[in-house]
Amino acid sequence: MAEGFRNWSGSIDFTPTRHVEPTDEDEVREIVRQTAESGRTLRPVGRGHSSMPLMETEHTLMSLRNMRGVVSYSRERMEAEVLPGTFIRELGQELHREGLATENMGDVDFQAVAGAVGTGTHGTGRRFGNLSTLVTGVRMVTADGGVVDWHQDTHPELMRSARVSLGALGVFTLIRLRLEPAHDLHRLSWCVDTEVVLDHMDELVERNRMFDFYWYPRRDETQVRTLNRPGHEPDLDLPTRGLYEQDLGPIHQVLPKDQELRYEEIEYLMPLEAGPSCFRQVRDRIMRHHRDRVGWRVLYRTIAGDDNHLSPSHGRDSVSIALLHNASLPYQDYFFDIERIFLAHGGRPHWGKKHSLTADRLRPLYPEWDRFARDRRDLDPQGVFLNDHLRESLVVPSGGEETS
Ligand SMILES: Cc1cc2nc3c(=O)[nH]c(=O)nc-3n(C[C@H](O)[C@H](O)[C@H](O)COP(=O)(O)OP(=O)(O)OC[C@H]3O[C@@H](n4cnc5c(N)ncnc54)[C@H](O)[C@@H]3O)c2cc1C
């Protein structure tokens, strides 16, 4: 038995039989081949920041932490080839040294690139898709120990399955990312009355490059954050309660936050237009039923739609609403009560955060579900990369997964 594994929040805890940390693609292939031959299963893991048991396995856990760094750049195509285990923080620093950057990133920079891409991790900004939309190509070790090398120009349909694939199609060994020239962003945070934010929502979303807000249930207060290119800050006439914080610098320095306190999180993505009404109902429900037990904030963001089959923002510009809750407290009553509101507004869960849906309820939410299911079955007919959680999440019991 290998050592036990715990995810970041501490709610996922298991002991794999074997914990491997390959150093190159050949080693990944050999381990996958042996695993498949012995009829066992394997789960790739990034930094273990997901709070669903995506990485859980009783057999082989494969960390790609020894496969890190940027391998090459193409300035002509504005792309970089990145090893899968590269931490997002390292990626930002390496790209910046070359005068390059990703157009967006999530709220923290602890994740591995493959892990962040694989669950559709997103930041905020009406015109920016989740991180998987930066992926132009992948090399991936498949269940038979072979390697596929796909690019969006040569394999557009398969790339739509591969981008958000939860490690269920294979193990990424190289990820090609679309880049942009590095530039500064001006971050402003200020406190505003919640009703003022709701009244000015369209302006805030449309006129800022990036906009999000935290709502604090105990005080019913809202802290807005915007990021814009210096000199391009929109002139919004909002009654504010004063500037809270500001910063200027490249995206990898001004966007991510340090998160020392551990928390659990549920996050759903709703159609953009449903966001304000959904938030109003969430706020109302928390104020009436949960406020005495909930001290943590609620986060509201926007994400551009995309065409990746299992992307939570597939086919629609989206709003995400996330509830954070102290990791040492029970989260179920709170999260699953509010989850009903998310679902009533057409929400799709973030794959890496708490939710209660199984494949029979997930499938109707995704118009291209069956294409992903077909690619998964073709690439991994024996389920080398499945665990109990993925089987429940991706395989419809009635065999609905099989239809195409
Ligand atoms: C403090 C905190 C802040 C967060 N902030 C945000 C945020 O701002 N926005 C957001 O959208 N999400 C956010 N998340 C969620 C987080 O980004 C996702 O859960 C992400 O997937 C975690 O990355 P990881 O490297 O830890 O991957 P893991 O959790 O280890 O794995 C995630 C998935 O990727 C797969 N995977 C890993 N490596 C490979 C590989 N080489 N090949 C194929 N599949 C692979 C795993 O099998 C698994 O299915 C946050 C989470 C935490 C704990």
The ligand as a Gaussian input file, in Angstrom:
#p B3LYP/6-31G(d) Opt

LIG

0 1
 C       -8.699000      27.131000      -3.018000
 C       -9.319000      26.738000      -4.346000
 C       -9.607000      27.734000      -5.279000
 C      -10.200000      27.379000      -6.504000
 N      -10.478000      28.385000      -7.394000
 C      -11.111000      28.072000      -8.557000
 C      -11.457000      29.091000      -9.493000
 O      -11.163000      30.274000      -9.321000
 N      -12.127000      28.710000     -10.610000
 C      -12.494000      27.419000     -10.846000
 O      -13.133000      27.151000     -11.862000
 N      -12.131000      26.422000      -9.995000
 C      -11.459000      26.734000      -8.865000
 N      -11.107000      25.731000      -7.999000
 C      -11.304000      24.333000      -8.414000
 C      -10.014000      23.793000      -9.037000
 O       -9.477000      24.702000      -9.977000
 C      -10.293000      22.462000      -9.767000
 O      -10.814000      21.543000      -8.860000
 C       -9.032000      21.923000     -10.444000
 O       -9.402000      20.811000     -11.199000
 C       -7.952000      21.551000      -9.451000
 O       -6.740000      21.333000     -10.120000
 P       -5.733000      20.236000      -9.572000
 O       -4.443000      20.414000     -10.290000
 O       -5.702000      20.256000      -8.110000
 O       -6.430000      18.924000     -10.154000
 P       -6.994000      17.645000      -9.364000
 O       -8.060000      18.077000      -8.434000
 O       -5.873000      16.878000      -8.812000
 O       -7.624000      16.843000     -10.607000
 C       -8.679000      17.393000     -11.333000
 C       -9.002000      16.481000     -12.511000
 O       -7.950000      16.542000     -13.460000
 C       -7.554000      15.229000     -13.813000
 N       -6.140000      15.254000     -14.179000
 C       -5.100000      15.674000     -13.451000
 N       -3.949000      15.518000     -14.140000
 C       -4.284000      14.964000     -15.338000
 C       -3.556000      14.559000     -16.481000
 N       -2.222000      14.679000     -16.569000
 N       -4.229000      14.058000     -17.532000
 C       -5.584000      13.921000     -17.503000
 N       -6.312000      14.295000     -16.435000
 C       -5.677000      14.823000     -15.370000
 C       -7.831000      14.410000     -12.560000
 O       -7.943000      13.045000     -12.864000
 C       -9.143000      15.022000     -12.123000
 O      -10.215000      14.440000     -12.823000
 C      -10.500000      26.024000      -6.778000
 C      -10.201000      25.032000      -5.849000
 C       -9.629000      25.378000      -4.638000
 C       -9.333000      24.305000      -3.626000

